[in-house]
Amino acid sequence: MSLDPTTQQLDEETPLLQGNAPAKKPQTPLPWRQFSILLVLQIAEPMTSQVISPFAPQLIRDIGITHGDEVLVSFYVGLLYSLFFATEALTIFHWSRLSDYIGRKPVLLIGLFGLSLSMFCFGLSKTFWSLVISRCLNGALNGNIGVMKSMTAEMTDSTNMARAWAFLLLAWYSGTALGPLIGGELARPADRFPNIFGGSKFLKKYPYFLPCAVPATVSALTWIVVLVYLKETTTPQINVSQLLRWQKRKIVPSPALEPSPVSSSNGDKPVSFRNLFVRPVLIATGSYAGISLVDIAFRTIQPVFYATPISLGGLGLDSPAIGTILAGQGIISGLIQLLAFARLHDTMGAKKLWLFSVMCALPMVALFPAMNALARSSGVGQSVWCLVALQVALTNCTNCAYGVSFMYITAASPNRASVGATNGLS
């Protein structure tokens, strides 16, 4: 009996077609119950660091450290910002390294406690040195950034990592939007809202306590959520109580989430500090350090430039206007990360997207003198606001480099047990 030609054709060609067709790996769903807690955490940190942006210049004037010299305002504001990031840079590696040994959750709880305590102290500060101590405490106790990146790597795989970073960056920029908005609207509440807060002697004595208390309270509430609901994503090498020598007993591993895609070729123990300095880690951390330097310097100068009088090189805007600009910048950045980052990453590729983002930083910085020159000639009019909008747009493009850098750093980690140390080094 002869075979049907159609059947014979299918039998001969079907295996060849299946062999030539690329098998696309299905995207793994994100563990939303746990990942959503990380998103809340991601909102809290930038909220605490950015809430002082709109009122920091006026705060420096109020405490009298400049003795009326307007030129010194930018110096002391920059010093406050620098102290936070300097102390954070000195300690974040050690917190991330510690999380490889005792687990991510205990370090997150310490960081949230530090954020809350330092912000309450900052709001109650009446001298410059008390502000300095509060900011140093804020930076030194905050090891959450590196730990959250490590947990994200451990919760995701190669199919959903870009999507996870998009949501994480959305949460980050939501915090950067909420912080300046809270700081700009709630600073000096007794003066701005006399019908509501005019009778409060406490808020008249501490005019910047209310905007600081909001992120401090958010951090305190997040601490409770993390304590009760967040699961450990790695197997601790040592128990916290054993580390503190309260008691000696073997660690019982916590229930972990999905294993990360990070290589485990070097074993399941954290590598030594020296072994972290390999070429992939150095390239990834170097690229991240470069974009962070540009971004942090820009974010420090931006509110000071807006608040500085036009005659001294700024735009002369008030705190509410500055808060609104920074809040809008954060909202737009978050939406771009959510709606466009993963698509741009898939279309352009990681390297091209990173290079494009970095190139956008050049005109972003160059717009500062252009805006002041225009304000000197014609005042803060429509043309100046157009340049402000252009600068915000370029800032949003530059921010895409962060997501790419985070993915490079995760992929460069020597093994899964060293993800925390690698993120801390960066």
C-alpha positions in Angstrom: 0.0 0.0 0.0 1.5 3.4 -1.0 1.8 6.3 1.4 -0.3 9.4 0.9 2.0 12.1 -0.6 0.9 14.7 1.9 1.5 12.4 4.8 4.9 11.5 3.4 5.8 15.2 3.0 4.8 16.0 6.6 6.8 13.1 7.9 9.9 14.1 6.1 9.8 17.9 6.7 8.3 18.3 10.2 11.4 17.2 12.1 13.6 19.5 10.0 11.3 22.5 10.7 11.2 21.8 14.4 15.0 21.4 14.6 15.6 24.8 12.8 13.0 26.8 14.8 14.5 28.5 17.8 13.0 27.4 21.1 11.9 30.4 23.0 12.1 29.9 26.7 8.8 30.9 28.4 8.9 33.8 30.8 8.9 32.8 34.5 6.2 34.6 36.5 7.5 36.9 39.1 6.9 35.9 42.8 4.6 38.9 43.4 3.8 38.2 47.0 7.5 38.5 48.0 8.6 40.8 45.2 6.0 43.4 46.1 7.6 43.8 49.6 10.9 44.6 47.9 9.1 47.2 45.8 7.8 48.9 49.0 11.3 48.7 50.4 12.6 50.3 47.2 10.3 53.2 47.7 11.4 53.9 51.3 15.1 54.5 50.7 15.0 57.2 48.0 12.1 58.8 49.8 14.3 59.4 52.9 17.3 60.6 50.9 15.4 62.9 48.6 12.8 64.4 51.0 15.3 67.1 52.1 16.0 68.3 48.5 13.4 71.1 48.3 14.0 72.6 51.8 17.7 71.9 52.3 18.8 75.4 51.1 16.3 77.2 53.3 17.2 74.9 56.2 20.8 75.9 55.9 19.8 79.5 55.9 17.6 79.1 58.9 20.2 77.5 61.2 22.6 80.4 60.5 25.7 78.4 59.6 26.3 80.7 56.6 25.9 84.0 58.5 23.9 85.4 55.6 26.5 84.5 52.9 24.3 83.1 50.1 27.3 81.7 48.3 28.0 79.2 51.2 24.5 77.8 51.0 25.3 75.5 48.1 28.5 74.3 49.9 26.7 73.2 53.1 23.8 71.6 51.2 26.3 69.7 49.1 28.1 68.7 52.3 24.9 67.2 53.7 24.3 65.2 50.6 27.9 64.1 50.4 28.0 62.9 54.0 25.0 60.5 53.3 26.5 59.0 50.2 30.1 58.9 51.7 29.1 57.0 54.8 26.8 54.7 52.8 29.7 54.0 50.4 32.0 53.1 53.3 29.5 50.7 54.9 27.3 49.2 52.2 29.9 46.6 51.1 30.1 45.3 54.7 26.3 45.2 55.1 26.0 43.3 51.8 28.8 41.0 52.7 27.2 40.4 56.1 23.9 39.5 54.3 25.8 36.6 52.6 26.5 35.1 56.0 23.5 35.9 58.2 20.8 36.3 55.5 19.2 39.2 53.7 16.3 39.8 56.1 18.2 40.7 59.2 20.3 43.3 57.3 17.1 44.8 55.8 15.6 45.2 59.2 18.7 46.9 60.5 18.7 49.3 57.5 15.0 50.2 57.9 15.5 50.9 61.6 18.4 53.2 60.7 16.4 55.0 58.1 13.5 55.7 60.5 15.7 56.7 63.5 17.9 59.0 61.4 15.0 60.8 59.8 13.3 61.5 63.1 16.7 62.9 64.4 17.1 65.0 61.3 13.7 66.6 61.8 14.5 67.5 65.4 17.9 69.0 64.6 18.5 72.6 65.3 22.3 72.9 64.7 24.4 72.0 61.7 26.4 69.4 63.6 23.2 67.6 64.6 22.2 67.6 60.9 25.6 66.1 60.1 25.3 63.3 62.7 21.8 62.5 61.4 22.9 62.2 57.8 25.9 60.1 58.7 23.7 57.8 60.7 21.3 57.6 57.8 24.0 56.6 55.4 26.0 54.3 57.8 23.0 52.2 58.8 21.5 51.9 55.3 22.7 48.8 53.6 19.4 48.0 51.9 20.4 49.0 48.4 22.9 46.2 47.8 20.8 43.7 49.7 17.6 44.5 47.6 19.6 44.0 44.4 20.8 40.7 45.7 17.3 39.5 46.6 16.0 40.5 43.2 18.7 38.4 41.5 17.7 35.5 43.8 14.0 35.9 43.0 14.4 36.0 39.2 16.0 34.2 36.3 17.1 35.1 32.8 13.6 35.2 31.4 12.1 37.8 33.9 15.1 39.7 35.2 14.7 42.7 32.9 11.0 42.9 33.8 11.8 42.7 37.5 14.4 45.5 37.2 11.8 47.7 35.4 9.4 47.3 38.3 12.2 47.9 40.8 13.2 51.1 39.1 9.6 52.2 38.9 9.5 51.8 42.7 12.8 53.7 43.1 11.6 56.6 41.0 8.3 56.6 42.8 10.3 57.2 46.0 12.3 60.0 44.3 9.0 61.6 43.3 7.3 61.3 46.7 10.3 62.5 48.7 10.6 66.0 47.1 6.8 66.3 46.9 6.6 65.6 50.7 9.5 67.8 51.4 8.3 70.7 49.4 4.7 70.7 50.5 5.1 69.9 54.2 8.2 72.0 55.1 7.4 74.9 57.5 3.7 73.7 57.9 2.8 76.3 60.4 3.6 79.1 57.9 2.1 77.3 54.8 -1.0 75.9 56.5 -1.7 78.3 59.4 -5.4 77.1 59.7 -4.3 73.5 60.3 -0.8 73.8 62.0 -0.7 77.4 63.0 -1.4 76.6 66.7 1.3 74.0 67.0 4.3 75.3 69.0 6.2 72.1 68.3 6.0 72.5 64.5 6.9 76.2 64.9 10.0 75.2 66.9 10.8 72.3 64.5 9.5 73.5 61.1 11.1 70.6 59.2 10.0 67.7 61.4 6.8 66.9 59.6 8.3 66.2 56.1 11.0 64.1 57.9 8.5 62.2 60.0 6.5 60.9 57.0 9.3 58.8 55.4 10.5 57.8 58.9 7.0 56.5 59.7 6.9 54.7 56.3 10.2 53.0 57.1 8.9 52.0 60.5 5.8 50.4 59.0 7.8 48.7 56.3 10.0 47.2 59.1 6.9 45.5 60.5 5.9 44.2 57.1 9.4 42.8 56.4 9.6 41.2 59.8 6.2 39.4 59.4 5.9 38.6 55.7 9.3 38.6 53.9 10.9 35.2 53.4 14.7 34.7 53.2 16.0 34.2 49.7 19.4 32.7 50.6 20.7 30.1 53.0 22.5 31.9 55.9 26.0 30.6 56.7 25.6 31.6 60.3 22.8 32.4 62.7 22.4 36.0 64.0 22.3 34.9 67.6 25.4 32.7 67.0 27.1 35.7 65.5 26.3 37.8 68.6 27.4 34.8 70.8 24.1 34.6 72.6 23.8 31.0 71.8 25.4 28.3 69.7 23.3 26.1 67.6 23.1 25.0 64.0 21.2 27.1 61.5 18.0 25.7 60.0 17.8 27.1 56.5 14.7 29.3 55.8 12.4 28.4 53.0 14.0 29.9 49.9 12.4 31.2 46.7 13.4 30.1 43.2 17.2 29.7 42.8 18.9 32.5 41.0 20.6 32.2 37.6 23.9 33.2 39.0 26.6 30.6 38.5 27.5 28.3 41.4 30.7 27.0 39.8 32.8 28.2 42.7 30.8 26.4 45.3 28.0 27.5 47.6 30.2 29.7 50.0 31.0 33.4 49.6 34.4 33.9 47.9 37.1 36.0 49.6 37.3 39.7 49.2 40.4 39.4 46.9 38.6 36.9 44.6 35.9 39.5 43.9 38.4 41.5 41.9 38.0 39.7 38.7 37.6 41.3 35.3 33.8 40.8 34.9 33.1 42.3 38.3 35.5 45.2 37.8 33.9 46.1 34.5 30.4 45.9 35.8 31.1 47.8 39.0 33.2 50.4 37.2 30.3 51.2 34.8 27.9 51.4 37.7 30.3 53.7 39.6 30.6 56.0 36.7 26.9 56.5 36.1 26.3 56.8 39.8 28.9 59.5 40.1 27.2 61.5 37.4 23.7 60.9 38.6 24.4 61.7 42.3 26.4 64.8 41.4 23.6 66.0 39.2 20.9 65.3 41.8 22.9 67.2 44.4 23.4 70.2 42.2 19.9 70.3 40.7 17.8 71.5 43.7 20.6 73.9 44.8 20.7 75.4 41.2 16.9 75.8 41.3 17.0 77.6 44.7 20.1 79.8 44.1 19.3 83.4 43.0 19.6 84.1 39.3 22.4 86.7 40.0 24.5 83.9 41.6 24.0 81.4 38.8 20.7 79.7 39.5 16.9 80.1 38.9 15.7 81.5 42.2 12.8 79.1 42.6 11.0 78.5 45.9 10.7 75.1 47.8 7.2 74.1 46.5 8.3 74.7 42.9 11.4 72.7 43.3 9.5 69.9 45.0 7.0 69.8 42.1 9.8 69.6 39.5 11.6 66.8 41.2 8.4 64.9 41.9 7.4 65.2 38.2 10.8 64.0 37.2 10.5 60.9 39.5 7.0 60.1 38.2 8.1 60.3 34.6 11.2 58.2 35.3 9.2 55.5 36.9 6.7 55.3 34.1 9.5 55.1 31.5 11.2 52.3 33.4 7.9 50.4 33.7 6.7 50.9 30.1 9.8 51.1 28.1 12.9 49.7 29.8 12.4 46.0 29.1 11.3 46.7 25.5 14.3 49.0 24.9 16.6 46.3 26.5 15.2 43.7 24.2 15.4 45.9 21.1 18.7 47.7 21.5 20.6 45.2 23.6 22.2 45.9 27.0 25.4 47.5 25.7 23.8 49.9 23.2 21.2 51.0 25.7 23.8 51.7 28.4 25.9 53.8 25.9 22.9 55.8 24.8 21.8 56.5 28.4 25.3 57.7 29.3 25.5 60.0 26.2 22.3 61.7 27.3 24.1 62.9 30.5 26.3 65.3 28.5 23.5 67.7 27.3 21.7 67.1 30.6 24.6 68.8 32.5 25.3 71.4 29.8 21.7 72.8 30.3 22.6 74.3 33.7 24.5 77.3 32.4 22.2 77.6 29.4 19.1 78.0 31.7 20.9 80.6 33.9 22.0 82.6 30.8 18.4 82.6 29.5 17.0 83.5 32.9 19.5 86.5 33.2 18.4 87.8 29.8 14.6 87.3 29.9 13.7 86.0 33.4 12.2 82.7 34.3 9.7 82.5 31.4 8.4 79.9 29.0 11.7 79.3 27.3 13.4 78.5 30.7 10.7 76.1 31.6 11.1 74.4 28.2 14.8 73.8 29.0 13.8 72.5 32.4 11.5 70.0 30.7 14.2 69.0 28.3 16.7 68.5 31.2 14.1 66.3 33.0 13.6 64.2 29.8 17.4 63.7 29.4 17.6 62.7 33.0 15.0 60.0 32.5 17.0 58.7 29.5 20.2 58.6 31.6 18.4 56.7 34.3 18.0 53.6 32.0 21.7 53.0 32.6 21.0 51.9 36.1 18.9 48.9 35.2 21.5 47.7 32.7 24.3 48.1 35.2 22.3 46.1 37.8 21.9 43.2 35.4 25.6 43.2 34.5 26.6 43.2 38.2 24.3 40.3 38.9 25.7 38.3 36.0 29.3 39.1 37.0 29.0 37.6 40.5 31.5 34.7 41.0 28.7 32.5 42.5 25.3 32.7 44.1 26.6 32.9 47.6 28.7 36.0 46.7 25.8 38.0 45.1 25.5 40.2 48.2 29.2 41.0 48.3 29.3 41.8 44.6 26.4 44.2 44.8 27.9 45.7 47.9 31.2 46.3 46.1 29.4 48.1 43.3 
